[in-house]
């Protein structure tokens, strides 16, 4: 700092400098000295990093967010296909100096003050009309609701005049730009690269310089600049393959010098790694305005698609001023990676290709939410809620509430949602919210996962639980890391969707497909506690699991094993006199979740209580499903004795017969009863009273029954013949 102060007081002499440039350099140095002296005198610490511009496609499209309420997620993005007239800046604490991204104004309004049209124009005090963009005025881009990991993005079309928005920026000195995009690269110069952010300009103020970030030919993240005395362009060397990308650009300055660094998905690009540019203009502040999607001075070729016009999507842009802090950059990239399902990496190649071999994901407060794991490198994604505080010097300012997530990598197969809804995007508020209740202290709550990239097919029968309940599994495993602040409720009862395209697991019934979770997290399914969640449904090629609870560092895979035994009920039969033969069909309600089970008698299971009337005998039957799961059910047989009525002799009587004289004898009699027809109570006859007097010939049926199930009965009969006694007239005596 002392050396810098001396430099301020005694600036170096520059030869062959234009007077205006000399004045500019002196002016810059002078004001730097004043600023430094002010800081030294007031003992105020150096300002930290601060996000001054924040544009997120999931909120504040055409409708502003409440001023100063960065923790809100509303207003949500409008319907898919909505033209984007204004992309509102979420960091909008001063309504008099807005930084909203607007559609390009009519050229007639170029010289209007920024306060008048529309919120900001191209006028600058003392230099009216200093910027006169050439070429056709661009159209406006389109909001697309679901582009990157169930989140919206803004679509830019490069046909015709192309699409663009522009905004006025606070962050114009030492700056870090984060931009989430996917685009087709084009061009090999600052003016012809497909523009993401900034924009080439023709007329320059002597006190500012311009900057263009884009995607160059070969799909490389690139940076360029044009100014009155020259041009600068540096293309990266990492082919982005038109995949979703987190581009991070860092600009640091010293006197007449700037250092430029670019990162893509956490990986420093070797071609733009601390690139130093020495020039009297190098440390100038960046231009007041930035375009998104089209250079300011791009001349469109008459309705034909212009490669320098952006063709692709941009989901989020954040501008941070201040000296680069590696830890804070890591937090911002982690936030964007979780939100958009992008795998970060810090060495060799993109995480979408080589996996994450060295990058730790951080929460807003710096807590590690995904520590680099040498086994589970690939397709890292997560759900979670987090918010960076808007207090203190380090105003990183972001807000995350990702309730459904899947890695955007082509090989990714796992989607996790806070409920069973996989049909709508992350903005659907019917989704179960994630708890992170307090703002101070900040709470975070994450489930983050990655996989080992093992094959989905063929199925294997190794590393299975020793219980034998699982017969096959896929080779691929996923590790999930749960991290939450103390006091936050865990993310529970989530739903998991797994794409099993190409796997023979799809040939099995859904009833046996299991999410197999190794709770000790070592990935060895032969040890520790293993939890199973049976698939709730299968919609080829996706299998769904509901009410899943992860904790700590679980490892899971997909396996097959019918864990649910069949069902059947105990049954009872009441019989008369004779024990029936063994018969599996007496079990009538057997059922199974995966098919029709079989029923067999268990030999040696028959047991009698050796009592009588009834005698009780039990027999056991085994009900078994195709997977070998079984239950035992019991058949209880009660044997009742049937009444035995002794034969009754026929009766011949004169004139009448009183049944009271009939003696009914037999064995195990209950209540013998006389009927005038056979069949007892069900025969349709009438009961004859036991003391009835019969005056005519009658066949009497004697019926006896136990009266309870199984109502064992016996019947006998006899006839009563009633003869009329002859009458002899009284004759007179004969002598």
Secondary structure as UniProt FT lines:
FT   HELIX           2..9
FT   TURN            15..16
FT   HELIX           19..42
FT   STRAND          50..56
FT   TURN            57..58
FT   TURN            67..68
FT   TURN            70..71
FT   TURN            80..81
FT   STRAND          86..87
FT   TURN            95..96
FT   STRAND          101..102
FT   HELIX           107..109
FT   TURN            110..111
FT   TURN            114..116
FT   TURN            125..126
FT   TURN            128..129
FT   STRAND          142..148
FT   TURN            149..150
FT   STRAND          151..156
FT   TURN            160..161
FT   STRAND          165..168
FT   STRAND          175..183
FT   TURN            190..192
FT   STRAND          194..198
FT   TURN            206..207
FT   STRAND          208..209
FT   STRAND          212..216
FT   TURN            217..219
FT   STRAND          220..227
FT   TURN            228..229
FT   STRAND          230..235
FT   TURN            241..242
FT   STRAND          245..254
FT   TURN            255..256
FT   STRAND          257..264
FT   TURN            265..266
FT   STRAND          267..268
FT   HELIX           270..272
FT   STRAND          275..278
FT   TURN            280..283
FT   STRAND          285..286
FT   STRAND          289..292
FT   TURN            296..297
FT   TURN            302..303
FT   TURN            307..308
FT   STRAND          312..321
FT   HELIX           326..340
FT   HELIX           351..354
FT   STRAND          361..362
FT   TURN            364..365
FT   STRAND          368..370
FT   STRAND          378..387
FT   STRAND          399..402
FT   STRAND          404..406
FT   TURN            410..411
FT   STRAND          414..417
FT   TURN            426..427
FT   TURN            429..430
FT   TURN            439..442
FT   STRAND          445..451
FT   TURN            466..467
FT   STRAND          472..473
FT   STRAND          478..484
FT   TURN            486..487
FT   STRAND          494..499
FT   TURN            501..502
FT   HELIX           504..507
FT   HELIX           510..512
FT   STRAND          513..518
FT   TURN            519..520
FT   TURN            525..526
FT   STRAND          530..534
FT   STRAND          537..539
FT   TURN            540..541
FT   STRAND          542..548
FT   STRAND          553..560
FT   STRAND          571..576
FT   HELIX           584..586
FT   STRAND          591..592
FT   TURN            593..594
FT   STRAND          598..601
FT   TURN            603..604
FT   STRAND          607..608
FT   STRAND          615..624
FT   TURN            626..627
FT   STRAND          630..640
FT   STRAND          644..645
FT   STRAND          651..654
FT   STRAND          657..658
FT   HELIX           659..661
FT   STRAND          666..667
FT   STRAND          673..675
FT   TURN            678..679
FT   HELIX           680..682
FT   TURN            683..684
FT   STRAND          687..688
FT   TURN            690..691
FT   STRAND          693..694
FT   STRAND          698..705
FT   TURN            709..710
FT   STRAND          713..723
//
